[in-house]
Amino acid sequence: MKKAEKIHMDKVASLGCYCCERPASLHHIRNNGKGNVGMGRKSSNYEVIPLCYDHHQGKFSIHMSKKTFIEKFGTEKEILKNILERLRQFECHSSIL
């Protein structure tokens, strides 16, 4: 992993879970625009979304109940777009200070 990837991933994780704002681990999205990425093949380290355990791997999570998760929170690509926008806003705000 390159230093820039690590910095990006740390920033994404620091946002907290996209769904509930609890501390988060990172989920590599499966639909990266180049076709679905299958099990054992992850997306780029820049295509990650922050999810707590419950929303990442729990009973009604993106891994265990993807359809329900998408209905409630949006697709992985939609969430990624929102996360990247949050990071841009945060970095823009930080540069003003």
Phi and psi restraints in degrees (range 20) as a CNS / XPLOR table:
assign (resid 1 and name C) (resid 2 and name N)
       (resid 2 and name CA) (resid 2 and name C) 1.0 -80.3 20.0 2
assign (resid 2 and name N) (resid 2 and name CA)
       (resid 2 and name C) (resid 3 and name N) 1.0 157.0 20.0 2
assign (resid 2 and name C) (resid 3 and name N)
       (resid 3 and name CA) (resid 3 and name C) 1.0 -57.6 20.0 2
assign (resid 3 and name N) (resid 3 and name CA)
       (resid 3 and name C) (resid 4 and name N) 1.0 -42.6 20.0 2
assign (resid 3 and name C) (resid 4 and name N)
       (resid 4 and name CA) (resid 4 and name C) 1.0 -62.8 20.0 2
assign (resid 4 and name N) (resid 4 and name CA)
       (resid 4 and name C) (resid 5 and name N) 1.0 -37.3 20.0 2
assign (resid 4 and name C) (resid 5 and name N)
       (resid 5 and name CA) (resid 5 and name C) 1.0 -64.4 20.0 2
assign (resid 5 and name N) (resid 5 and name CA)
       (resid 5 and name C) (resid 6 and name N) 1.0 -44.1 20.0 2
assign (resid 5 and name C) (resid 6 and name N)
       (resid 6 and name CA) (resid 6 and name C) 1.0 -61.2 20.0 2
assign (resid 6 and name N) (resid 6 and name CA)
       (resid 6 and name C) (resid 7 and name N) 1.0 -44.4 20.0 2
assign (resid 6 and name C) (resid 7 and name N)
       (resid 7 and name CA) (resid 7 and name C) 1.0 -61.7 20.0 2
assign (resid 7 and name N) (resid 7 and name CA)
       (resid 7 and name C) (resid 8 and name N) 1.0 -45.4 20.0 2
assign (resid 7 and name C) (resid 8 and name N)
       (resid 8 and name CA) (resid 8 and name C) 1.0 -60.8 20.0 2
assign (resid 8 and name N) (resid 8 and name CA)
       (resid 8 and name C) (resid 9 and name N) 1.0 -47.4 20.0 2
assign (resid 8 and name C) (resid 9 and name N)
       (resid 9 and name CA) (resid 9 and name C) 1.0 -63.4 20.0 2
assign (resid 9 and name N) (resid 9 and name CA)
       (resid 9 and name C) (resid 10 and name N) 1.0 -38.5 20.0 2
assign (resid 9 and name C) (resid 10 and name N)
       (resid 10 and name CA) (resid 10 and name C) 1.0 -63.3 20.0 2
assign (resid 10 and name N) (resid 10 and name CA)
       (resid 10 and name C) (resid 11 and name N) 1.0 -40.6 20.0 2
assign (resid 10 and name C) (resid 11 and name N)
       (resid 11 and name CA) (resid 11 and name C) 1.0 -64.2 20.0 2
assign (resid 11 and name N) (resid 11 and name CA)
       (resid 11 and name C) (resid 12 and name N) 1.0 -43.8 20.0 2
assign (resid 11 and name C) (resid 12 and name N)
       (resid 12 and name CA) (resid 12 and name C) 1.0 -62.7 20.0 2
assign (resid 12 and name N) (resid 12 and name CA)
       (resid 12 and name C) (resid 13 and name N) 1.0 -47.1 20.0 2
assign (resid 12 and name C) (resid 13 and name N)
       (resid 13 and name CA) (resid 13 and name C) 1.0 -61.5 20.0 2
assign (resid 13 and name N) (resid 13 and name CA)
       (resid 13 and name C) (resid 14 and name N) 1.0 -34.5 20.0 2
assign (resid 13 and name C) (resid 14 and name N)
       (resid 14 and name CA) (resid 14 and name C) 1.0 -67.0 20.0 2
assign (resid 14 and name N) (resid 14 and name CA)
       (resid 14 and name C) (resid 15 and name N) 1.0 -16.4 20.0 2
assign (resid 14 and name C) (resid 15 and name N)
       (resid 15 and name CA) (resid 15 and name C) 1.0 -70.0 20.0 2
assign (resid 15 and name N) (resid 15 and name CA)
       (resid 15 and name C) (resid 16 and name N) 1.0 -21.3 20.0 2
assign (resid 15 and name C) (resid 16 and name N)
       (resid 16 and name CA) (resid 16 and name C) 1.0 83.5 20.0 2
assign (resid 16 and name N) (resid 16 and name CA)
       (resid 16 and name C) (resid 17 and name N) 1.0 172.2 20.0 2
assign (resid 16 and name C) (resid 17 and name N)
       (resid 17 and name CA) (resid 17 and name C) 1.0 -56.8 20.0 2
assign (resid 17 and name N) (resid 17 and name CA)
       (resid 17 and name C) (resid 18 and name N) 1.0 131.6 20.0 2
assign (resid 17 and name C) (resid 18 and name N)
       (resid 18 and name CA) (resid 18 and name C) 1.0 -58.9 20.0 2
assign (resid 18 and name N) (resid 18 and name CA)
       (resid 18 and name C) (resid 19 and name N) 1.0 -32.6 20.0 2
assign (resid 18 and name C) (resid 19 and name N)
       (resid 19 and name CA) (resid 19 and name C) 1.0 -87.6 20.0 2
assign (resid 19 and name N) (resid 19 and name CA)
       (resid 19 and name C) (resid 20 and name N) 1.0 -34.7 20.0 2
assign (resid 19 and name C) (resid 20 and name N)
       (resid 20 and name CA) (resid 20 and name C) 1.0 -139.3 20.0 2
assign (resid 20 and name N) (resid 20 and name CA)
       (resid 20 and name C) (resid 21 and name N) 1.0 -1.6 20.0 2
assign (resid 20 and name C) (resid 21 and name N)
       (resid 21 and name CA) (resid 21 and name C) 1.0 70.7 20.0 2
assign (resid 21 and name N) (resid 21 and name CA)
       (resid 21 and name C) (resid 22 and name N) 1.0 7.7 20.0 2
assign (resid 21 and name C) (resid 22 and name N)
       (resid 22 and name CA) (resid 22 and name C) 1.0 -71.3 20.0 2
assign (resid 22 and name N) (resid 22 and name CA)
       (resid 22 and name C) (resid 23 and name N) 1.0 166.2 20.0 2
assign (resid 22 and name C) (resid 23 and name N)
       (resid 23 and name CA) (resid 23 and name C) 1.0 -52.3 20.0 2
assign (resid 23 and name N) (resid 23 and name CA)
       (resid 23 and name C) (resid 24 and name N) 1.0 141.9 20.0 2
assign (resid 23 and name C) (resid 24 and name N)
       (resid 24 and name CA) (resid 24 and name C) 1.0 -126.5 20.0 2
assign (resid 24 and name N) (resid 24 and name CA)
       (resid 24 and name C) (resid 25 and name N) 1.0 152.9 20.0 2
assign (resid 24 and name C) (resid 25 and name N)
       (resid 25 and name CA) (resid 25 and name C) 1.0 -105.8 20.0 2
assign (resid 25 and name N) (resid 25 and name CA)
       (resid 25 and name C) (resid 26 and name N) 1.0 177.5 20.0 2
assign (resid 25 and name C) (resid 26 and name N)
       (resid 26 and name CA) (resid 26 and name C) 1.0 -106.6 20.0 2
assign (resid 26 and name N) (resid 26 and name CA)
       (resid 26 and name C) (resid 27 and name N) 1.0 139.3 20.0 2
assign (resid 26 and name C) (resid 27 and name N)
       (resid 27 and name CA) (resid 27 and name C) 1.0 -112.3 20.0 2
assign (resid 27 and name N) (resid 27 and name CA)
       (resid 27 and name C) (resid 28 and name N) 1.0 121.7 20.0 2
assign (resid 27 and name C) (resid 28 and name N)
       (resid 28 and name CA) (resid 28 and name C) 1.0 -77.6 20.0 2
assign (resid 28 and name N) (resid 28 and name CA)
       (resid 28 and name C) (resid 29 and name N) 1.0 123.6 20.0 2
assign (resid 28 and name C) (resid 29 and name N)
       (resid 29 and name CA) (resid 29 and name C) 1.0 -64.9 20.0 2
assign (resid 29 and name N) (resid 29 and name CA)
       (resid 29 and name C) (resid 30 and name N) 1.0 152.7 20.0 2
assign (resid 29 and name C) (resid 30 and name N)
       (resid 30 and name CA) (resid 30 and name C) 1.0 -95.2 20.0 2
assign (resid 30 and name N) (resid 30 and name CA)
       (resid 30 and name C) (resid 31 and name N) 1.0 -27.6 20.0 2
assign (resid 30 and name C) (resid 31 and name N)
       (resid 31 and name CA) (resid 31 and name C) 1.0 -105.8 20.0 2
assign (resid 31 and name N) (resid 31 and name CA)
       (resid 31 and name C) (resid 32 and name N) 1.0 97.2 20.0 2
assign (resid 31 and name C) (resid 32 and name N)
       (resid 32 and name CA) (resid 32 and name C) 1.0 -98.4 20.0 2
assign (resid 32 and name N) (resid 32 and name CA)
       (resid 32 and name C) (resid 33 and name N) 1.0 14.6 20.0 2
assign (resid 32 and name C) (resid 33 and name N)
       (resid 33 and name CA) (resid 33 and name C) 1.0 87.4 20.0 2
assign (resid 33 and name N) (resid 33 and name CA)
       (resid 33 and name C) (resid 34 and name N) 1.0 -5.6 20.0 2
assign (resid 33 and name C) (resid 34 and name N)
       (resid 34 and name CA) (resid 34 and name C) 1.0 -115.3 20.0 2
assign (resid 34 and name N) (resid 34 and name CA)
       (resid 34 and name C) (resid 35 and name N) 1.0 26.1 20.0 2
assign (resid 34 and name C) (resid 35 and name N)
       (resid 35 and name CA) (resid 35 and name C) 1.0 97.2 20.0 2
assign (resid 35 and name N) (resid 35 and name CA)
       (resid 35 and name C) (resid 36 and name N) 1.0 162.6 20.0 2
assign (resid 35 and name C) (resid 36 and name N)
       (resid 36 and name CA) (resid 36 and name C) 1.0 -68.5 20.0 2
assign (resid 36 and name N) (resid 36 and name CA)
       (resid 36 and name C) (resid 37 and name N) 1.0 139.4 20.0 2
assign (resid 36 and name C) (resid 37 and name N)
       (resid 37 and name CA) (resid 37 and name C) 1.0 -94.6 20.0 2
assign (resid 37 and name N) (resid 37 and name CA)
       (resid 37 and name C) (resid 38 and name N) 1.0 125.9 20.0 2
assign (resid 37 and name C) (resid 38 and name N)
       (resid 38 and name CA) (resid 38 and name C) 1.0 -83.8 20.0 2
assign (resid 38 and name N) (resid 38 and name CA)
       (resid 38 and name C) (resid 39 and name N) 1.0 179.2 20.0 2
assign (resid 38 and name C) (resid 39 and name N)
       (resid 39 and name CA) (resid 39 and name C) 1.0 -57.3 20.0 2
assign (resid 39 and name N) (resid 39 and name CA)
       (resid 39 and name C) (resid 40 and name N) 1.0 138.1 20.0 2
assign (resid 39 and name C) (resid 40 and name N)
       (resid 40 and name CA) (resid 40 and name C) 1.0 80.9 20.0 2
assign (resid 40 and name N) (resid 40 and name CA)
       (resid 40 and name C) (resid 41 and name N) 1.0 -2.6 20.0 2
assign (resid 40 and name C) (resid 41 and name N)
       (resid 41 and name CA) (resid 41 and name C) 1.0 -127.8 20.0 2
assign (resid 41 and name N) (resid 41 and name CA)
       (resid 41 and name C) (resid 42 and name N) 1.0 104.4 20.0 2
assign (resid 41 and name C) (resid 42 and name N)
       (resid 42 and name CA) (resid 42 and name C) 1.0 -93.3 20.0 2
assign (resid 42 and name N) (resid 42 and name CA)
       (resid 42 and name C) (resid 43 and name N) 1.0 161.6 20.0 2
assign (resid 42 and name C) (resid 43 and name N)
       (resid 43 and name CA) (resid 43 and name C) 1.0 -73.8 20.0 2
assign (resid 43 and name N) (resid 43 and name CA)
       (resid 43 and name C) (resid 44 and name N) 1.0 -179.8 20.0 2
assign (resid 43 and name C) (resid 44 and name N)
       (resid 44 and name CA) (resid 44 and name C) 1.0 -58.3 20.0 2
assign (resid 44 and name N) (resid 44 and name CA)
       (resid 44 and name C) (resid 45 and name N) 1.0 154.6 20.0 2
assign (resid 44 and name C) (resid 45 and name N)
       (resid 45 and name CA) (resid 45 and name C) 1.0 -70.0 20.0 2
assign (resid 45 and name N) (resid 45 and name CA)
       (resid 45 and name C) (resid 46 and name N) 1.0 -5.9 20.0 2
assign (resid 45 and name C) (resid 46 and name N)
       (resid 46 and name CA) (resid 46 and name C) 1.0 -93.2 20.0 2
assign (resid 46 and name N) (resid 46 and name CA)
       (resid 46 and name C) (resid 47 and name N) 1.0 -7.5 20.0 2
assign (resid 46 and name C) (resid 47 and name N)
       (resid 47 and name CA) (resid 47 and name C) 1.0 -109.4 20.0 2
assign (resid 47 and name N) (resid 47 and name CA)
       (resid 47 and name C) (resid 48 and name N) 1.0 65.2 20.0 2
assign (resid 47 and name C) (resid 48 and name N)
       (resid 48 and name CA) (resid 48 and name C) 1.0 -126.9 20.0 2
assign (resid 48 and name N) (resid 48 and name CA)
       (resid 48 and name C) (resid 49 and name N) 1.0 148.8 20.0 2
assign (resid 48 and name C) (resid 49 and name N)
       (resid 49 and name CA) (resid 49 and name C) 1.0 -126.5 20.0 2
assign (resid 49 and name N) (resid 49 and name CA)
       (resid 49 and name C) (resid 50 and name N) 1.0 145.1 20.0 2
assign (resid 49 and name C) (resid 50 and name N)
       (resid 50 and name CA) (resid 50 and name C) 1.0 -85.3 20.0 2
assign (resid 50 and name N) (resid 50 and name CA)
       (resid 50 and name C) (resid 51 and name N) 1.0 125.0 20.0 2
assign (resid 50 and name C) (resid 51 and name N)
       (resid 51 and name CA) (resid 51 and name C) 1.0 -137.9 20.0 2
assign (resid 51 and name N) (resid 51 and name CA)
       (resid 51 and name C) (resid 52 and name N) 1.0 139.0 20.0 2
assign (resid 51 and name C) (resid 52 and name N)
       (resid 52 and name CA) (resid 52 and name C) 1.0 -71.8 20.0 2
assign (resid 52 and name N) (resid 52 and name CA)
       (resid 52 and name C) (resid 53 and name N) 1.0 172.8 20.0 2
assign (resid 52 and name C) (resid 53 and name N)
       (resid 53 and name CA) (resid 53 and name C) 1.0 -56.5 20.0 2
assign (resid 53 and name N) (resid 53 and name CA)
       (resid 53 and name C) (resid 54 and name N) 1.0 -46.8 20.0 2
assign (resid 53 and name C) (resid 54 and name N)
       (resid 54 and name CA) (resid 54 and name C) 1.0 -60.0 20.0 2
assign (resid 54 and name N) (resid 54 and name CA)
       (resid 54 and name C) (resid 55 and name N) 1.0 -40.0 20.0 2
assign (resid 54 and name C) (resid 55 and name N)
       (resid 55 and name CA) (resid 55 and name C) 1.0 -86.6 20.0 2
assign (resid 55 and name N) (resid 55 and name CA)
       (resid 55 and name C) (resid 56 and name N) 1.0 -14.5 20.0 2
assign (resid 55 and name C) (resid 56 and name N)
       (resid 56 and name CA) (resid 56 and name C) 1.0 -92.9 20.0 2
assign (resid 56 and name N) (resid 56 and name CA)
       (resid 56 and name C) (resid 57 and name N) 1.0 -47.9 20.0 2
assign (resid 56 and name C) (resid 57 and name N)
       (resid 57 and name CA) (resid 57 and name C) 1.0 -133.5 20.0 2
assign (resid 57 and name N) (resid 57 and name CA)
       (resid 57 and name C) (resid 58 and name N) 1.0 0.4 20.0 2
assign (resid 57 and name C) (resid 58 and name N)
       (resid 58 and name CA) (resid 58 and name C) 1.0 -74.1 20.0 2
assign (resid 58 and name N) (resid 58 and name CA)
       (resid 58 and name C) (resid 59 and name N) 1.0 -171.6 20.0 2
assign (resid 58 and name C) (resid 59 and name N)
       (resid 59 and name CA) (resid 59 and name C) 1.0 -57.5 20.0 2
assign (resid 59 and name N) (resid 59 and name CA)
       (resid 59 and name C) (resid 60 and name N) 1.0 -41.6 20.0 2
assign (resid 59 and name C) (resid 60 and name N)
       (resid 60 and name CA) (resid 60 and name C) 1.0 -114.1 20.0 2
assign (resid 60 and name N) (resid 60 and name CA)
       (resid 60 and name C) (resid 61 and name N) 1.0 39.8 20.0 2
assign (resid 60 and name C) (resid 61 and name N)
       (resid 61 and name CA) (resid 61 and name C) 1.0 -90.7 20.0 2
assign (resid 61 and name N) (resid 61 and name CA)
       (resid 61 and name C) (resid 62 and name N) 1.0 177.2 20.0 2
assign (resid 61 and name C) (resid 62 and name N)
       (resid 62 and name CA) (resid 62 and name C) 1.0 -62.8 20.0 2
assign (resid 62 and name N) (resid 62 and name CA)
       (resid 62 and name C) (resid 63 and name N) 1.0 -29.4 20.0 2
assign (resid 62 and name C) (resid 63 and name N)
       (resid 63 and name CA) (resid 63 and name C) 1.0 -86.9 20.0 2
assign (resid 63 and name N) (resid 63 and name CA)
       (resid 63 and name C) (resid 64 and name N) 1.0 -33.1 20.0 2
assign (resid 63 and name C) (resid 64 and name N)
       (resid 64 and name CA) (resid 64 and name C) 1.0 -95.7 20.0 2
assign (resid 64 and name N) (resid 64 and name CA)
       (resid 64 and name C) (resid 65 and name N) 1.0 -25.0 20.0 2
assign (resid 64 and name C) (resid 65 and name N)
       (resid 65 and name CA) (resid 65 and name C) 1.0 -148.6 20.0 2
assign (resid 65 and name N) (resid 65 and name CA)
       (resid 65 and name C) (resid 66 and name N) 1.0 65.0 20.0 2
assign (resid 65 and name C) (resid 66 and name N)
       (resid 66 and name CA) (resid 66 and name C) 1.0 -58.3 20.0 2
assign (resid 66 and name N) (resid 66 and name CA)
       (resid 66 and name C) (resid 67 and name N) 1.0 -42.8 20.0 2
assign (resid 66 and name C) (resid 67 and name N)
       (resid 67 and name CA) (resid 67 and name C) 1.0 -60.5 20.0 2
assign (resid 67 and name N) (resid 67 and name CA)
       (resid 67 and name C) (resid 68 and name N) 1.0 -47.0 20.0 2
assign (resid 67 and name C) (resid 68 and name N)
       (resid 68 and name CA) (resid 68 and name C) 1.0 -64.1 20.0 2
assign (resid 68 and name N) (resid 68 and name CA)
       (resid 68 and name C) (resid 69 and name N) 1.0 -42.2 20.0 2
assign (resid 68 and name C) (resid 69 and name N)
       (resid 69 and name CA) (resid 69 and name C) 1.0 -59.0 20.0 2
assign (resid 69 and name N) (resid 69 and name CA)
       (resid 69 and name C) (resid 70 and name N) 1.0 -47.9 20.0 2
assign (resid 69 and name C) (resid 70 and name N)
       (resid 70 and name CA) (resid 70 and name C) 1.0 -63.4 20.0 2
assign (resid 70 and name N) (resid 70 and name CA)
       (resid 70 and name C) (resid 71 and name N) 1.0 -40.9 20.0 2
assign (resid 70 and name C) (resid 71 and name N)
       (resid 71 and name CA) (resid 71 and name C) 1.0 -60.4 20.0 2
assign (resid 71 and name N) (resid 71 and name CA)
       (resid 71 and name C) (resid 72 and name N) 1.0 -36.2 20.0 2
assign (resid 71 and name C) (resid 72 and name N)
       (resid 72 and name CA) (resid 72 and name C) 1.0 -86.3 20.0 2
assign (resid 72 and name N) (resid 72 and name CA)
       (resid 72 and name C) (resid 73 and name N) 1.0 -38.8 20.0 2
assign (resid 72 and name C) (resid 73 and name N)
       (resid 73 and name CA) (resid 73 and name C) 1.0 -118.4 20.0 2
assign (resid 73 and name N) (resid 73 and name CA)
       (resid 73 and name C) (resid 74 and name N) 1.0 -13.8 20.0 2
assign (resid 73 and name C) (resid 74 and name N)
       (resid 74 and name CA) (resid 74 and name C) 1.0 105.3 20.0 2
assign (resid 74 and name N) (resid 74 and name CA)
       (resid 74 and name C) (resid 75 and name N) 1.0 173.8 20.0 2
assign (resid 74 and name C) (resid 75 and name N)
       (resid 75 and name CA) (resid 75 and name C) 1.0 -76.6 20.0 2
assign (resid 75 and name N) (resid 75 and name CA)
       (resid 75 and name C) (resid 76 and name N) 1.0 165.3 20.0 2
assign (resid 75 and name C) (resid 76 and name N)
       (resid 76 and name CA) (resid 76 and name C) 1.0 -59.8 20.0 2
assign (resid 76 and name N) (resid 76 and name CA)
       (resid 76 and name C) (resid 77 and name N) 1.0 -40.6 20.0 2
assign (resid 76 and name C) (resid 77 and name N)
       (resid 77 and name CA) (resid 77 and name C) 1.0 -66.2 20.0 2
assign (resid 77 and name N) (resid 77 and name CA)
       (resid 77 and name C) (resid 78 and name N) 1.0 -38.3 20.0 2
assign (resid 77 and name C) (resid 78 and name N)
       (resid 78 and name CA) (resid 78 and name C) 1.0 -65.3 20.0 2
assign (resid 78 and name N) (resid 78 and name CA)
       (resid 78 and name C) (resid 79 and name N) 1.0 -43.1 20.0 2
assign (resid 78 and name C) (resid 79 and name N)
       (resid 79 and name CA) (resid 79 and name C) 1.0 -64.2 20.0 2
assign (resid 79 and name N) (resid 79 and name CA)
       (resid 79 and name C) (resid 80 and name N) 1.0 -44.3 20.0 2
assign (resid 79 and name C) (resid 80 and name N)
       (resid 80 and name CA) (resid 80 and name C) 1.0 -57.9 20.0 2
assign (resid 80 and name N) (resid 80 and name CA)
       (resid 80 and name C) (resid 81 and name N) 1.0 -44.3 20.0 2
assign (resid 80 and name C) (resid 81 and name N)
       (resid 81 and name CA) (resid 81 and name C) 1.0 -58.8 20.0 2
assign (resid 81 and name N) (resid 81 and name CA)
       (resid 81 and name C) (resid 82 and name N) 1.0 -44.2 20.0 2
assign (resid 81 and name C) (resid 82 and name N)
       (resid 82 and name CA) (resid 82 and name C) 1.0 -64.6 20.0 2
assign (resid 82 and name N) (resid 82 and name CA)
       (resid 82 and name C) (resid 83 and name N) 1.0 -40.9 20.0 2
assign (resid 82 and name C) (resid 83 and name N)
       (resid 83 and name CA) (resid 83 and name C) 1.0 -64.3 20.0 2
assign (resid 83 and name N) (resid 83 and name CA)
       (resid 83 and name C) (resid 84 and name N) 1.0 -45.4 20.0 2
assign (resid 83 and name C) (resid 84 and name N)
       (resid 84 and name CA) (resid 84 and name C) 1.0 -63.0 20.0 2
assign (resid 84 and name N) (resid 84 and name CA)
       (resid 84 and name C) (resid 85 and name N) 1.0 -36.2 20.0 2
assign (resid 84 and name C) (resid 85 and name N)
       (resid 85 and name CA) (resid 85 and name C) 1.0 -66.8 20.0 2
assign (resid 85 and name N) (resid 85 and name CA)
       (resid 85 and name C) (resid 86 and name N) 1.0 -41.5 20.0 2
assign (resid 85 and name C) (resid 86 and name N)
       (resid 86 and name CA) (resid 86 and name C) 1.0 -59.0 20.0 2
assign (resid 86 and name N) (resid 86 and name CA)
       (resid 86 and name C) (resid 87 and name N) 1.0 -43.4 20.0 2
assign (resid 86 and name C) (resid 87 and name N)
       (resid 87 and name CA) (resid 87 and name C) 1.0 -63.4 20.0 2
assign (resid 87 and name N) (resid 87 and name CA)
       (resid 87 and name C) (resid 88 and name N) 1.0 -42.6 20.0 2
assign (resid 87 and name C) (resid 88 and name N)
       (resid 88 and name CA) (resid 88 and name C) 1.0 -61.4 20.0 2
assign (resid 88 and name N) (resid 88 and name CA)
       (resid 88 and name C) (resid 89 and name N) 1.0 -44.6 20.0 2
assign (resid 88 and name C) (resid 89 and name N)
       (resid 89 and name CA) (resid 89 and name C) 1.0 -63.1 20.0 2
assign (resid 89 and name N) (resid 89 and name CA)
       (resid 89 and name C) (resid 90 and name N) 1.0 -43.4 20.0 2
assign (resid 89 and name C) (resid 90 and name N)
       (resid 90 and name CA) (resid 90 and name C) 1.0 -62.8 20.0 2
assign (resid 90 and name N) (resid 90 and name CA)
       (resid 90 and name C) (resid 91 and name N) 1.0 -45.3 20.0 2
assign (resid 90 and name C) (resid 91 and name N)
       (resid 91 and name CA) (resid 91 and name C) 1.0 -68.3 20.0 2
assign (resid 91 and name N) (resid 91 and name CA)
       (resid 91 and name C) (resid 92 and name N) 1.0 -35.5 20.0 2
assign (resid 91 and name C) (resid 92 and name N)
       (resid 92 and name CA) (resid 92 and name C) 1.0 -65.1 20.0 2
assign (resid 92 and name N) (resid 92 and name CA)
       (resid 92 and name C) (resid 93 and name N) 1.0 -45.5 20.0 2
assign (resid 92 and name C) (resid 93 and name N)
       (resid 93 and name CA) (resid 93 and name C) 1.0 -63.7 20.0 2
assign (resid 93 and name N) (resid 93 and name CA)
       (resid 93 and name C) (resid 94 and name N) 1.0 -41.3 20.0 2
assign (resid 93 and name C) (resid 94 and name N)
       (resid 94 and name CA) (resid 94 and name C) 1.0 -64.4 20.0 2
assign (resid 94 and name N) (resid 94 and name CA)
       (resid 94 and name C) (resid 95 and name N) 1.0 -36.2 20.0 2
assign (resid 94 and name C) (resid 95 and name N)
       (resid 95 and name CA) (resid 95 and name C) 1.0 -72.4 20.0 2
assign (resid 95 and name N) (resid 95 and name CA)
       (resid 95 and name C) (resid 96 and name N) 1.0 -22.0 20.0 2
assign (resid 95 and name C) (resid 96 and name N)
       (resid 96 and name CA) (resid 96 and name C) 1.0 -72.8 20.0 2
assign (resid 96 and name N) (resid 96 and name CA)
       (resid 96 and name C) (resid 97 and name N) 1.0 -36.2 20.0 2
